[in-house]
């Protein structure tokens, strides 16, 4: 999810070190199996359906916030049939369970409200952070894009420890340049394995970025947010925030 949102919308996971918490969503299919087993055995399911539904609705809310809705688009028109089926199934699971109407309503809204509130609090925190302008900060490290990606893929743990929250100057040939509807933009450096470093640039960089094309040699400077390794794809995604364009070559 975050890999897609970072690449398409510049909406990255704000706390990549806490990514392990999302393992809780694997409880959704596990609890669904438990519910089926208990139902077949004519045993009480207790709070299990409510917990399963709350997790399911939390997951779909997270998906919505980190997709097109995150940049102000109409979510109702963009949700897929599968997404709507997910929502309907979760709500149906709650209202088909034993309990008062008030209890059911609370369990339906508790997950989405928690996720949305957390999202807005984190957004407010990040937006209120005061930083010295990137242009005026000396880079802690200067490295080529290919070398940086290779370093992360060779030893993800050690490299994250070395570079996270550090200012890096990175030079390479762009593999993708995307300008988003709100005039923010992203520039990506990718290697042959599919691993890549992606820089999120602010609106004040628009005039510079709009002249850059895929394959151009550029130098970027930004704060490294760390990397996320995909066990399925075997690739690393390295994200940067507060990025600025240094020079074009």
SVG drawing of the C-alpha trace seen along z (x, -y; Angstrom):
<svg xmlns="http://www.w3.org/2000/svg" viewBox="-30 -28 59 56">
<polyline fill="none" stroke="black" stroke-width="0.4" points="0.0,0.0 2.6,-2.6 4.9,-1.6 2.1,-2.4 1.0,-5.6 4.6,-6.8 5.2,-6.2 1.9,-7.5 0.9,-10.2 4.0,-11.1 2.1,-9.8 4.6,-7.8 4.4,-5.9 5.3,-8.7 6.8,-6.2 8.4,-3.3 10.0,-1.9 6.5,-1.1 5.5,0.9 5.4,4.1 2.2,2.9 0.3,3.5 0.9,7.2 -2.3,6.9 -4.3,6.8 -3.4,10.5 -5.8,11.2 -8.7,10.4 -8.5,13.7 -7.4,15.6 -10.4,14.4 -12.7,15.0 -11.7,18.7 -12.4,18.8 -15.8,17.3 -16.7,19.9 -15.5,22.7 -17.4,21.5 -20.6,21.0 -20.4,24.5 -19.9,25.8 -22.9,23.9 -20.7,22.0 -20.8,18.4 -18.5,16.1 -18.5,13.4 -16.6,10.3 -14.7,11.9 -17.0,10.7 -16.9,7.2 -13.0,7.2 -12.8,8.6 -15.1,6.0 -13.3,3.2 -10.0,4.3 -11.5,4.7 -12.9,1.2 -9.7,-0.2 -7.8,1.3 -10.1,-0.1 -9.9,-3.5 -6.1,-3.3 -6.3,-2.3 -8.6,-5.3 -6.4,-7.8 -3.3,-6.7 -4.8,-6.5 -6.3,-9.2 -8.5,-10.5 -5.3,-11.6 -4.8,-14.3 -8.4,-15.5 -10.1,-13.4 -13.7,-12.0 -13.3,-8.7 -16.9,-7.6 -16.3,-7.6 -12.9,-6.0 -13.5,-3.0 -13.5,0.3 -16.2,2.9 -13.9,5.0 -13.5,2.1 -17.3,1.6 -17.7,5.3 -15.1,5.2 -17.0,2.4 -20.5,4.1 -19.2,7.4 -17.6,5.9 -20.7,3.9 -22.9,6.9 -20.7,9.0 -21.4,6.6 -25.2,6.2 -25.7,10.0 -24.0,10.6 -25.7,10.6 -25.8,7.2 -27.6,3.9 -27.9,1.4 -25.7,-1.1 -23.0,1.6 -23.0,2.4 -22.8,-1.2 -19.9,-1.8 -18.0,1.2 -18.6,0.0 -17.2,-3.5 -14.5,-2.8 -11.9,-1.5 -12.3,-4.2 -12.5,-7.0 -9.3,-5.8 -7.4,-5.5 -8.7,-8.9 -7.9,-10.7 -4.4,-9.2 -3.9,-10.2 -4.9,-13.8 -2.8,-14.1 0.2,-12.8 -0.5,-15.1 -0.8,-18.1 2.5,-17.1 4.4,-16.8 3.0,-20.0 3.8,-21.9 7.4,-20.8 9.8,-23.6 13.0,-22.9 15.8,-24.9 15.3,-25.1 16.9,-22.1 18.8,-24.4 20.6,-25.8 21.5,-22.5 24.8,-20.8 24.5,-17.2 25.6,-14.6 26.4,-12.2 26.9,-12.6 26.3,-9.5 25.4,-8.2 21.8,-6.9 23.0,-3.4 25.5,-3.1 22.9,-4.1 20.3,-1.6 23.0,1.1 23.9,0.3 20.3,0.6 19.7,3.9 22.9,5.4 22.2,4.6 18.9,3.0 19.2,2.8 22.6,1.3 22.0,-1.2 18.7,-2.4 20.6,-3.0 23.3,-4.9 21.0,-7.1 17.6,-7.5 16.8,-11.2 20.1,-12.3 20.4,-14.8 21.7,-13.2 22.8,-14.6 22.1,-12.0 23.0,-12.1 21.8,-9.9 19.7,-9.5 16.0,-9.8 13.9,-6.7 10.6,-8.6 9.4,-12.2 5.8,-12.8 4.1,-16.1 0.9,-15.6 -2.4,-17.6 -1.4,-19.8 1.9,-20.8 4.0,-18.7 6.3,-16.2 8.3,-13.1 11.6,-12.0 12.7,-8.4 16.0,-6.6 15.6,-2.9 18.1,-0.1 17.8,3.1 16.3,5.1 13.3,2.9 14.5,1.3 14.4,-2.5 14.9,-5.8 12.0,-8.3 12.2,-12.0 9.1,-14.0 9.6,-17.6 7.5,-20.5 5.4,-23.0 8.3,-25.5 10.3,-23.1 7.6,-23.0 9.3,-25.4 12.6,-23.4 11.0,-19.9 8.7,-20.6 11.7,-20.8 13.2,-17.5 12.5,-14.4 13.1,-10.7 16.8,-9.8 18.1,-13.3 21.0,-13.5 20.1,-15.4 21.3,-16.0 18.8,-16.0 19.1,-16.7 16.7,-15.5 16.1,-13.9 16.2,-10.1 13.1,-8.5 14.6,-5.0 13.6,-2.0 10.9,0.6 11.9,4.1 9.3,6.2 9.7,9.8 7.4,10.7 9.1,8.7 12.6,8.8 13.0,5.0 13.7,2.0 11.9,-1.4 14.0,-4.3 12.0,-7.4 13.1,-11.0 11.2,-14.0 11.9,-17.8 13.7,-17.3 15.1,-20.0 16.7,-20.0 20.3,-21.0 21.4,-21.0 20.7,-19.4 23.5,-18.0"/>
</svg>
